[in-house]
Amino acid sequence: MSQHRPTYVELGYSGDFGLTALAEHLCSADRPAVDLPAALAVAARSADGSDGEEAVELGEDARRLLDGPLPDEVLHTVWLAAVDRVFDPADHGLDIRAWLRSLSDVSVNRLRQNRRSYVPPPVRPVRDAELCRDVVAEIRGVAADLAGACASPDLVPGLEQVVALADADVGFRLFLRALKACSVRVPKERYDRFLGLGERLGYPVAVVRDGLDVDWPPIDTTRRDTSWDFGLSLLAGNAHQDWHAGAVRREIHRVVDGDEPGQSPGTTAALLLEDALRLLHSPLSDETITTLWVAVSDGALRVDGRDWLRLVADVCEERLRESAPAYTPVVPPARVEGADLVLPEVRETALTVADRAVSPHWQPVPARKVMAALEQVVGRVDPDLGFRLFLRVLWPLSVPITPGQYERYRAIGERFGYGEHHVDEFGALVEWTA
């Protein structure tokens, strides 16, 4: 981003914005073509978003293109690709610059509703040389597919000129819009680079992700592709005291529908399903499983453990049928690798919390019972799952962590392949010495 411009996340955007958001709205119109009054009406509604704040980006984008030394034919070409040709201003007696000026006028008129004296500030183009090179490299990397899908040999050089001569920000978003409008599939590795460029530009993830056709690899639960928690411990971390029996299915869906940007669709559900199946088919007693769930969720929902896991599994399978129908869940076998690292940590903590309880003021669950259940998970089911549930129990038991313990927890997390922020979530419990 320009050093004088805040990121779009800071500005409160959750999706696309500016000229490319308008192009998306026009593409979504329920008609084969859009006339000029309809296009201007869509622009006015777009500018009216967030009490007129979205008009700022629409006007800025239009003026950045107008102020750049771009030929009219370049502007016309990239605009038609961005809207999949549903609105061509030339069909309505407007050249492309007149269309962009009309969008700037729509923006200014809307902003003057908030402040009569509003005058557009000078444009603030993004022309960082390294960023421009990286965006152009991605455009060239899909040149053949993009030109073929959009039936325009001039599109790729046109996009390159927008990036190099006008603005890397609007150029990258117009490139993304063209990929989406023309249904060009991109490999996962390229999509990851797009996310990196979007992060450098301060975009919300949805600007890159939403509507982009990604060639996702099959779900692989050994590759989590997340920096944070996952599986049953993630679900427990989202539990809260307002959960009630009539809403739990929806609450589970909120978690399993939340794949992270780098995850193949359905990965979150597959990871949670694997944890649920491990416990469902384990030799652990129903009472032990119930104790585990009540403990890791801090008593948010007190239900029979195996009935709860069956519901969780059902919601996960529902999500997978929708998002990854080729994925076949299997009951994972018990594992023991890593138990020698986790068991000593559980037992050490058990000694320090022997007099505590989860939910001490309402149907308390003694900590000794919780720690015994965790030992069983670690030793008889899966040390990875046991360690994640152990970390989750630290919060409701208010367990102080020494710096030495914390470093060991981080090392265990690395051993199990956790993301960089997984164990960091519990750093607030560390009692650092002066």
Secondary structure, DSSP 8 states (H G I E B T S, - for coil): --TTS--TTTTT--S--HHHHHHHHHHTSSSS---HHHHHHHHHHHHTGGGGTHHHHHHHHHHHHHHS---HHHHHHHHHHHTTTS--GGGGT--HHHHHHHHHHHHHHHHHHH-TT-----------HHHHHHHHHHHHHTHHHHHHHHT-TTHHHHHHHIIIII-HHHHHHHHHHHHHHTT-EEEHHHHHHHHHHHHHTT--HHHHHTT-EEE-----TT----SS--HHHHHHHH--TT--GGGHHHHHHHHHT---TTS-TTHHHHHHHHHHHHHHTSS--HHHHHHHHHHHTTTS----HHHHHHHHHHHHHHHHHHH-TT----------TTHHHHHHHHHHHHHHTTT-EESTTSS-EEHHHHHHHHHHIIIII-HHHHHHHHHHHTTTTT--B-HHHHHHHHHHHHHTT--TTTGGGGGGGB----
